Amino acid sequence: MLKRIINVILLLLACTLFVQTCTALTYSGGWEWNYSEEITIREHSGTNLVNYQIPIVLNSSNFDFSLASSEGEDIRFSSGDKQLQHWIGEWSAAREEAIVWVKVPSIAADGSTKITMYYGNPDATDISSSTSTFEFYDDFSGSSLFGNWESYTTGGSELKVSNGVCNLIVPKFHPEDVVSIKSKDEFPVNSMFVAKRKKITTGTDSRGPVITQGFVDPQRETKNQVLTSTELENETKVTWILENSKSDARYFPKDLTAVNVVEGDWYTIGVAWYMEDEFGKIAWFKNGVRDSRMDLAATEENNYIPLTDMKVYLFASTYSDVSDNTGYASFDYAYVRKFVSEEPTVMFAGSMEEEETVTEAEPVRINITPASGLISAIRIFDTADYNDASIIELKDSGINTVMLLTDGDNVWNLERFVKTAHDNDMQVYAMIFNDPKSDSDEDNSVYVKDVLEQVIDYNSKSLSAFDGVDIALDPCSENPEEACALNLMLLEDTREIAGNELAIAIDIPSYYALADIPKVSASADLIILQTYSLDENYPQTKDEVIDSIASKMGEIRISDSKALIGLAVNEGFMTDTNVQSLLEELQDYYAEDTAFMGTSIVVYEDYEEYSMIPETTEESKGIPGFTVLIAVAGLVAVAYRQKRR
């Protein structure tokens, strides 16, 4: 009897010492937690959040994995005296990485709330629950879809669920070989649909099947839609399919990004559909990282994003051209969670440093501002006509930046010029075009990247390093979808190769598609908007220039980028009062525009002469690469050659 009384007293003392644990963790599976961490969650969208799913990202900097169970079975969360629902999305003690989703009861608009994380209890059992944490969850366990989905098959397609995977199979090359599943539940705007998936190709056509994911109207799929479609080998083509029946608007923006996942590898795609300022917006995530190039927003004029409740939807099909692009899309799990325009951030009390969230970081912007505040640039093709005196004359005329044509054969021949320019406080960018030795219109991105790597190698060894690189883009005119997709892949590779030590300038041809500018700006520190092209009357007055680039400057402002206005001038521009007046008028007009960084000039006579050199023989195309520069690069190396008389 005495022993029993002593045990009761000890238990009461334990509960007194661990009152929060005993109160909050009511169905814990164990009774004592050795460790706890306080976590602060801050709201940024200006919305009162209720039962919002928050990703808690754990790593070696904020969590000691050796103190918790091997698979996170003992992880618990509480708010006040209430235990919170959670789901372990990823847990690797070996890599010291984990993502745990927690359903937080409430977070005030622009406010914060605190939750407590407990761990360190070897007796605790796993209570991670996906269905209790998310608005909707299916891991496709069992041998059928049960009651969560409606399905549709036609043209020989099949639907199979086994071993925790749902397969949408299109085994025949038939124009109507399609299979889809649609949730029975409906979800409101401010929702995100995530699916873990992979694609398998079984036919001779390496493109494989098309996979579509997103939200559709509850009654008729084609009435209201927010869908993303991926196709081609390794899913390099990504398309939005958007329709709003109330506004009678439909939109198909294509090739905004690429999945680029090797076939057979698992990955996640998330489609976020939300409202801000009374209009619909959408975002796209790959493996939990937001790709800002896919961000789209409806407007009053183009209200193509619906706001009515919708169902989630998965779809696979072959192409209508009856090619043998058969195969299947596999889904390991799918869930729906809440989503707002700017998601909450997470801070641990120990460090009070903001933790990584599953949103993409803003692109790194290198400081490109010269001492004078604005860039006044000129393009130079051949340095042979320049000595120290002529470089000083350029500086005295107001030029502070040079875009200098660079290829794999001449990079070290430019060192003396670069050093002299630097001695006169002028920046120098290595201007890289497509392969000048190519006699075809094929993609030459391999050449561009090779020259870039040589420039970086030069910078690591030279006493006069380039300040940046200037990359020419295909104008996306003859084959827009393919050309623009290649541009974006090239720019992503360029940023990866250059890192954050070398500024990247991107030339935008005058007829470049408006919708493609935000995608390009994500990888660039500086955009150069050309106002001229061959066989056209280029703008020569302030009003003409402003009108020609107004919409593009708007896109650049939205993407928080910087721009130069590319102007064509006459050969005697240094003494031409009209040219000087135009430059000053543009500076005055854009004085309050944070996107405006200055001007870049080209002598049009030299530009035209260089670009239009005729073919010399039937087999030869004159100086190698001129046709390529027109048809593929869409712009030319611009020469200002100082004439010494």
C-alpha positions in Angstrom: 0.0 0.0 0.0 2.8 2.4 0.9 4.6 1.5 -2.4 1.4 2.4 -4.3 1.1 5.7 -2.6 4.7 6.6 -3.3 4.2 5.7 -7.0 1.1 8.0 -7.2 3.0 10.8 -5.5 5.9 10.4 -8.0 3.5 10.4 -10.9 1.9 13.6 -9.7 5.3 15.3 -9.3 6.2 14.2 -12.8 3.0 15.7 -14.2 3.7 18.9 -12.2 7.2 19.2 -13.8 5.9 18.3 -17.3 2.5 19.9 -17.0 2.5 21.2 -20.6 3.5 17.8 -21.9 0.9 15.8 -19.9 -1.8 18.3 -20.8 -1.1 18.7 -24.5 0.0 15.3 -25.6 -3.1 13.4 -24.7 -2.8 10.5 -27.1 1.0 10.4 -27.4 1.8 6.7 -27.2 4.4 7.4 -24.5 4.5 9.6 -21.4 7.7 11.6 -21.2 9.4 13.9 -23.7 13.0 14.9 -23.0 13.2 17.8 -25.4 11.1 20.6 -26.7 11.5 23.6 -29.0 9.3 26.8 -29.3 8.5 27.7 -32.9 7.1 31.1 -34.0 5.0 31.3 -37.1 4.4 34.7 -38.7 1.7 35.6 -41.2 2.5 37.9 -44.2 -0.5 37.8 -46.5 -2.8 40.0 -44.4 -5.3 37.1 -44.0 -6.6 35.4 -40.9 -5.6 31.8 -41.3 -7.6 29.0 -39.8 -6.3 25.3 -39.7 -3.5 26.2 -42.0 -0.9 23.6 -42.9 2.6 24.8 -42.1 5.8 23.0 -43.3 8.4 22.7 -40.5 11.7 22.2 -42.2 14.3 20.4 -40.0 18.0 20.2 -40.7 21.3 20.0 -38.9 21.3 23.7 -38.1 18.0 23.6 -36.1 17.5 20.0 -35.0 19.6 17.2 -33.5 18.3 14.1 -35.2 20.2 11.8 -32.8 17.8 12.9 -30.0 14.7 11.8 -31.8 13.4 8.4 -32.9 14.9 7.1 -36.2 11.8 7.9 -38.3 10.4 10.8 -36.3 7.8 8.6 -34.5 8.1 10.6 -31.3 7.6 14.1 -32.9 4.6 16.0 -31.4 3.3 19.5 -31.7 1.1 21.5 -29.4 -0.5 25.0 -29.1 -1.5 25.9 -25.6 -3.1 22.8 -24.2 -4.1 21.4 -27.6 -2.1 18.7 -29.5 -1.9 19.5 -33.2 -2.3 17.2 -36.1 0.9 16.6 -38.2 2.2 14.5 -41.1 5.8 13.6 -41.8 6.3 14.2 -45.5 10.1 13.4 -45.4 12.4 12.1 -42.7 16.0 11.1 -43.1 18.1 10.9 -40.0 21.1 10.0 -42.2 20.9 13.1 -44.3 19.6 15.2 -41.3 16.7 16.5 -43.3 13.0 16.4 -42.7 9.8 18.2 -43.6 6.9 17.8 -41.1 3.5 19.4 -42.0 1.6 20.8 -39.0 -2.0 21.9 -38.9 -2.0 25.2 -37.0 -5.4 26.2 -35.5 -5.1 30.0 -36.2 -2.7 32.8 -37.2 -3.9 36.4 -37.1 -3.5 38.5 -40.2 0.0 40.0 -40.2 0.5 38.5 -36.7 2.2 35.5 -35.2 1.5 32.5 -33.1 3.7 30.1 -31.2 3.7 26.3 -31.2 5.8 23.8 -29.3 7.6 20.8 -30.8 8.4 17.8 -28.6 10.8 14.9 -29.2 13.1 12.5 -27.4 10.7 9.8 -26.2 11.7 6.2 -27.2 8.3 4.8 -26.0 6.2 7.1 -28.3 4.5 5.5 -31.3 3.9 7.2 -34.7 0.7 9.2 -34.9 1.5 11.1 -38.1 -1.7 11.5 -40.0 -2.0 12.8 -43.5 -5.8 12.7 -43.6 -6.1 14.6 -40.4 -3.6 17.2 -41.5 -4.6 18.1 -45.0 -7.9 19.1 -46.6 -7.7 15.9 -48.7 -5.2 13.1 -48.9 -5.0 9.8 -50.8 -2.0 7.4 -50.8 -3.8 5.0 -53.1 -3.5 2.1 -50.7 -5.6 -1.0 -51.5 -6.6 -2.1 -55.0 -9.2 0.5 -56.0 -9.9 4.3 -55.7 -12.5 3.7 -52.9 -14.8 6.7 -52.4 -12.4 9.6 -53.1 -12.5 9.8 -56.9 -14.6 9.5 -60.0 -12.8 7.9 -63.0 -13.1 8.1 -66.8 -11.4 5.9 -69.4 -11.7 5.7 -73.2 -9.9 4.5 -76.3 -8.3 1.6 -74.6 -6.9 3.4 -71.6 -6.8 1.7 -68.2 -6.8 2.6 -64.5 -4.9 0.4 -62.0 -4.3 0.8 -58.3 -1.9 -1.5 -56.6 1.0 -1.4 -54.1 0.1 2.1 -53.1 0.3 3.5 -56.6 -2.4 4.7 -59.0 -1.5 4.2 -62.6 -3.2 6.1 -65.4 -2.3 3.9 -68.4 -2.6 4.8 -72.1 -1.4 1.6 -73.8 -2.5 2.2 -77.4 -1.6 4.9 -79.8 -5.1 6.2 -80.4 -6.3 9.9 -80.7 -8.8 9.4 -77.9 -6.6 7.2 -75.6 -7.3 9.1 -72.3 -7.8 8.3 -68.7 -8.6 10.7 -65.8 -9.6 10.8 -62.2 -11.5 13.6 -60.4 -12.1 14.0 -56.7 -15.6 13.7 -55.3 -14.9 16.6 -52.9 -14.9 20.2 -54.0 -12.3 22.8 -52.8 -12.4 26.6 -52.6 -10.0 29.1 -54.0 -6.8 29.5 -51.9 -6.0 25.8 -52.3 -3.0 23.9 -53.5 -3.1 20.5 -55.1 0.1 18.4 -54.8 0.8 15.0 -56.4 3.9 12.8 -56.2 4.3 11.3 -59.6 6.4 9.8 -62.4 6.1 9.1 -66.1 6.9 5.8 -67.9 7.1 5.6 -71.7 6.3 2.2 -73.2 6.0 3.1 -76.9 8.6 4.0 -79.6 7.8 7.7 -79.4 10.1 9.1 -76.7 7.7 11.9 -75.9 5.6 9.5 -73.9 2.1 10.4 -72.7 0.9 13.9 -71.7 0.1 14.4 -68.0 -2.3 17.0 -66.8 -2.9 18.1 -63.1 -5.0 20.8 -61.4 -8.5 22.0 -60.7 -11.7 21.6 -62.8 -15.3 22.5 -62.7 -17.4 20.0 -60.6 -20.0 19.4 -63.3 -18.0 19.8 -66.6 -14.2 19.7 -66.8 -14.0 22.1 -69.7 -16.2 24.8 -68.1 -13.8 26.1 -65.5 -10.1 25.0 -65.4 -6.8 25.7 -63.7 -4.6 23.0 -65.1 -0.9 22.4 -65.8 0.1 20.0 -68.6 3.5 18.5 -69.1 4.8 16.7 -72.2 7.8 15.7 -74.3 10.8 13.6 -73.3 11.7 14.4 -69.6 8.6 16.7 -69.6 10.5 19.7 -70.9 7.3 21.5 -72.1 4.9 22.9 -69.5 1.6 24.5 -70.3 -1.1 26.3 -68.3 -4.7 25.5 -69.4 -7.0 28.2 -68.0 -10.6 28.9 -68.5 -13.2 31.0 -66.6 -16.8 30.5 -67.8 -18.0 33.6 -66.1 -15.7 35.8 -68.0 -15.7 33.7 -71.1 -11.9 33.7 -71.1 -9.5 31.0 -72.1 -5.7 31.0 -72.0 -2.9 28.6 -72.9 0.5 30.0 -72.0 3.1 27.4 -73.0 6.8 26.7 -72.4 7.1 28.8 -69.3 9.4 26.3 -67.6 10.4 22.7 -67.8 10.1 19.7 -65.4 13.4 18.2 -66.6 13.1 15.0 -64.6 14.6 11.8 -65.9 11.9 9.3 -66.8 11.1 6.9 -64.0 12.2 9.3 -61.2 9.6 10.4 -58.6 9.0 14.1 -58.1 6.1 16.3 -56.9 4.2 18.9 -58.8 2.0 21.5 -56.9 -0.7 23.7 -58.5 -1.6 26.6 -56.2 -4.8 28.5 -57.0 -5.5 31.6 -54.9 -7.1 35.0 -54.8 -5.5 38.4 -54.3 -7.1 41.8 -54.9 -10.3 40.1 -56.0 -8.7 38.4 -58.9 -7.4 34.8 -59.3 -3.7 34.0 -59.3 -1.8 30.7 -59.8 1.6 29.3 -59.0 3.5 26.2 -59.9 5.8 24.1 -57.6 8.3 21.4 -58.4 9.5 19.3 -55.5 8.2 22.0 -53.1 10.0 24.9 -54.8 8.0 27.7 -56.4 9.0 28.5 -60.0 8.2 32.2 -60.4 8.2 31.9 -64.2 4.9 30.1 -63.9 3.3 32.8 -61.8 0.2 34.2 -63.5 -2.5 36.6 -62.5 -5.9 37.4 -63.9 -6.9 41.1 -64.6 -10.1 42.8 -65.3 -9.3 42.7 -69.0 -8.1 39.1 -69.0 -10.0 37.4 -66.2 -9.1 33.8 -67.2 -8.8 32.4 -63.7 -12.1 31.2 -62.1 -12.9 31.6 -58.4 -15.7 29.1 -58.1 -15.3 25.9 -56.0 -13.6 23.1 -58.0 -12.5 19.5 -57.9 -8.9 18.2 -58.2 -8.1 16.4 -61.4 -5.4 14.0 -62.8 -5.3 13.1 -66.5 -3.1 11.1 -69.0 -3.4 10.9 -72.7 -1.6 10.1 -76.0 -1.1 12.7 -78.7 -3.8 13.3 -81.3 -1.3 12.5 -84.1 -1.6 8.8 -83.4 2.1 8.4 -82.7 3.3 5.5 -80.5 3.7 7.7 -77.4 2.1 5.2 -75.1 2.9 4.7 -71.4 1.5 5.7 -68.1 1.5 8.2 -65.3 2.0 6.9 -61.8 0.9 8.7 -58.6 2.2 7.7 -55.2 0.0 10.2 -53.2 -2.0 13.3 -53.8 -3.2 16.0 -51.3 -4.9 19.4 -51.1 -3.8 22.0 -48.6 -4.7 25.7 -48.0 -2.6 28.4 -49.7 -2.3 32.1 -49.5 -0.4 34.7 -51.6 2.5 35.0 -49.2 2.9 32.0 -47.0 3.8 32.1 -43.3 7.4 31.8 -42.2 8.8 29.7 -39.5 11.4 30.6 -36.8 12.9 28.5 -34.0 13.3 30.1 -30.7 16.9 28.9 -30.3 18.2 30.8 -33.3 15.3 33.1 -34.2 16.5 32.8 -37.8 13.9 32.4 -40.4 13.8 28.8 -41.6 13.7 27.6 -45.2 10.1 27.3 -46.5 9.0 25.4 -49.5 8.8 28.5 -51.6 11.4 29.6 -54.1 13.9 32.2 -53.0 14.0 35.5 -55.0 16.7 35.3 -57.7 20.0 36.8 -56.5 20.6 40.2 -58.1 24.2 41.3 -58.5 24.8 45.0 -57.9 25.3 46.5 -61.4 25.0 50.1 -60.5 28.1 52.1 -61.7 29.5 55.1 -59.7 27.5 57.5 -61.9 24.2 55.7 -61.0 23.2 55.0 -64.7 24.8 52.8 -67.3 25.8 54.3 -70.7 26.9 51.4 -72.8 28.2 50.8 -76.3 28.8 47.5 -78.2 32.2 46.9 -79.7 32.9 44.1 -82.2 36.6 44.6 -83.0 39.2 46.1 -80.7 41.8 46.5 -83.4 40.7 50.1 -84.0 41.0 51.1 -80.4 44.1 52.3 -78.6 44.4 54.0 -75.2 43.5 57.4 -76.6 40.3 56.2 -78.3 39.2 54.4 -75.2 39.6 57.7 -73.2 37.6 59.5 -75.9 34.8 57.0 -75.3 35.0 57.7 -71.6 34.9 61.4 -72.2 31.8 61.1 -74.3 30.0 59.7 -71.3 30.4 55.9 -72.0 31.0 53.9 -68.8 30.2 50.4 -70.0 31.4 48.3 -73.0 29.8 45.2 -74.4 32.7 43.5 -76.0 32.3 40.6 -78.5 34.0 37.5 -77.1 34.5 34.1 -78.5 36.5 31.0 -77.6 39.5 32.1 -79.7 40.0 35.7 -78.6 39.3 36.0 -74.9 42.9 36.5 -73.9 43.5 38.9 -76.7 41.0 41.2 -75.0 42.9 41.6 -71.7 44.7 44.8 -72.6 41.5 46.5 -73.7 39.7 45.4 -70.6 42.5 46.7 -68.4 42.6 50.0 -70.1 38.8 50.4 -69.8 39.0 49.5 -66.1 41.8 52.1 -65.6 39.3 54.6 -67.0 36.5 53.5 -64.7 34.6 51.7 -67.4 32.8 48.3 -67.0 33.3 45.6 -69.6 30.9 42.8 -70.4 31.9 39.8 -72.5 29.3 39.7 -75.3 28.6 36.1 -76.3 26.7 35.2 -79.5 25.8 31.9 -81.0 28.6 30.0 -82.8 30.1 32.3 -85.5 31.6 29.2 -87.2 28.2 27.4 -87.6 26.7 27.4 -91.0 23.2 26.3 -89.9 20.3 27.6 -87.8 20.6 24.9 -85.2 20.6 25.6 -81.5 24.2 26.7 -80.5 23.7 26.9 -76.8 26.5 24.4 -76.3 28.9 27.0 -77.9 27.5 29.8 -75.8 28.1 27.9 -72.6 31.6 26.8 -73.7 32.6 30.4 -74.3 31.0 31.4 -70.9 33.2 28.8 -69.2 36.2 30.2 -70.9 35.4 33.7 -69.7 35.0 32.4 -66.2 38.4 30.6 -66.5 39.9 33.8 -67.8 38.4 35.8 -64.9 40.0 33.4 -62.4 43.5 34.0 -63.9 43.5 37.5 -65.3 44.3 40.8 -63.6 41.5 42.4 -65.6 38.4 40.3 -65.2 35.2 40.9 -67.1 32.4 42.6 -65.0 29.7 40.5 -66.6 28.5 38.6 -69.6 25.9 39.7 -72.2 24.0 36.8 -73.8 22.1 37.0 -77.1 18.6 35.4 -77.3 16.9 33.7 -80.2 14.0 36.1 -81.2 11.5 33.2 -80.9 10.1 34.2 -84.3 10.3 31.2 -86.7 9.5 28.5 -84.1 8.5 30.4 -81.0 7.7 27.5 -78.7 11.0 25.6 -79.3 13.1 28.8 -79.5 11.8 30.3 -76.3 12.1 27.0 -74.4 15.7 26.7 -75.5 16.3 30.3 -74.4 15.1 29.6 -70.9 17.1 26.4 -70.6 20.2 28.3 -71.8 19.6 31.1 -69.2 19.2 28.6 -66.4 22.4 26.9 -67.4 24.1 30.3 -67.7 23.2 31.4 -64.2 24.3 28.0 -62.8 27.7 28.3 -64.6 28.2 32.0 -63.8 27.1 31.7 -60.2 26.6 34.9 -58.3 30.0 36.5 -59.0 29.4 37.5 -62.6 26.6 39.8 -63.7 24.4 38.5 -66.5 22.9 40.8 -69.1 20.3 39.5 -71.6 19.5 41.0 -75.0 15.8 41.1 -75.8 15.1 41.6 -79.6 12.6 44.2 -80.4 10.0 41.6 -81.5 10.5 39.3 -78.5 7.1 38.1 -77.1 5.9 40.2 -74.2 4.8 37.2 -72.1 8.3 35.8 -72.3 10.1 38.7 -70.7 9.3 37.8 -67.0 10.6 34.3 -67.6 13.9 35.6 -68.9 14.3 38.2 -66.1 14.3 35.5 -63.5 17.9 34.5 -64.6 19.2 38.0 -65.5 20.6 40.9 -63.5 20.1 43.2 -66.5 17.7 43.2 -69.5 18.7 45.1 -72.6 15.6 46.1 -74.6 16.5 46.6 -78.3 14.4 49.2 -80.1 15.8 48.4 -83.5 16.1 45.5 -86.0 17.1 45.0 -89.6 15.1 46.4 -92.4 13.1 48.6 -90.1 12.9 52.3 -89.3 14.3 52.4 -85.8 12.8 54.9 -83.4 14.8 58.1 -83.1 12.7 60.4 -80.9 11.9 60.2 -77.2 8.2 59.5 -77.8 8.9 56.8 -80.4 11.4 55.0 -78.1 9.1 55.2 -75.1 6.1 53.9 -77.0 8.0 51.0 -78.5 9.1 49.6 -75.1 6.3 50.8 -72.7 4.7 47.4 -72.2 8.0 45.6 -71.9 9.2 48.0 -69.3 6.0 47.3 -67.4 6.8 43.6 -67.4 10.3 44.3 -66.2 9.1 46.4 -63.3 6.7 43.7 -62.2 9.6 41.2 -62.1 11.7 43.6 -60.1 14.4 43.6 -62.7 16.7 46.3 -64.3 16.7 47.4 -67.9 18.8 49.3 -70.4 17.1 50.8 -73.5 19.0 49.7 -76.6 19.2 52.5 -79.2 20.5 52.7 -82.7 22.5 55.8 -83.4 24.5 57.3 -86.3 28.2 57.0 -86.8 29.0 60.5 -85.6 26.9 60.1 -82.4 29.5 61.7 -80.1 29.1 65.1 -81.8 25.4 64.7 -82.8 23.3 67.0 -80.6 20.1 65.0 -81.5 21.6 61.8 -80.0 22.8 63.5 -76.9 19.4 65.2 -76.5 17.6 61.8 -76.9 19.8 60.2 -74.2 19.2 63.1 -71.8 15.4 63.1 -72.5 15.1 59.4 -71.8 17.1 59.8 -68.5 14.7 62.6 -67.5 11.6 60.6 -68.4 12.7 57.5 -66.5 14.3 59.4 -63.6 11.8 58.0 -61.0 11.7 54.5 -62.6 13.6 52.0 -60.4 13.7 49.5 -63.4 15.6 52.0 -65.6 19.4 51.6 -65.6 20.4 53.6 -68.6 21.0 53.1 -72.3 23.0 50.9 -74.7 23.8 52.3 -78.1 24.8 50.7 -81.4 26.0 52.4 -84.6 23.2 51.3 -87.0 25.4 51.5 -90.1 27.9 49.1 -88.7 25.1 46.9 -87.3 23.5 46.7 -90.7 26.7 46.2 -92.6 27.9 43.4 -90.3 24.5 41.6 -90.4 23.8 41.9 -94.1 27.1 40.7 -95.7 26.0 38.7 -98.8 26.9 35.1 -99.5 30.0 34.7 -101.5 29.5 31.2 -103.0 26.7 28.7 -103.1 28.4 26.6 -100.4 29.8 29.5 -98.4 27.7 31.9 -96.4 30.2 34.7 -96.5 31.8 35.4 -93.1 30.7 32.3 -91.0 27.9 32.9 -88.6 26.2 36.0 -90.1 23.1 34.1 -91.1 23.1 32.3 -87.8 23.3 35.6 -85.9 20.2 36.9 -87.8 18.1 33.7 -87.8 19.2 32.2 -84.5 20.6 34.8 -82.3 18.2 37.5 -83.4 20.8 40.3 -82.9 24.3 41.0 -83.9 27.6 42.0 -82.5 27.5 45.8 -82.6 30.5 47.7 -83.6 31.6 51.2 -82.9 34.9 51.6 -84.6 36.7 54.8 -83.7 37.9 56.2 -87.1 41.3 57.8 -86.8 41.8 60.4 -89.6 
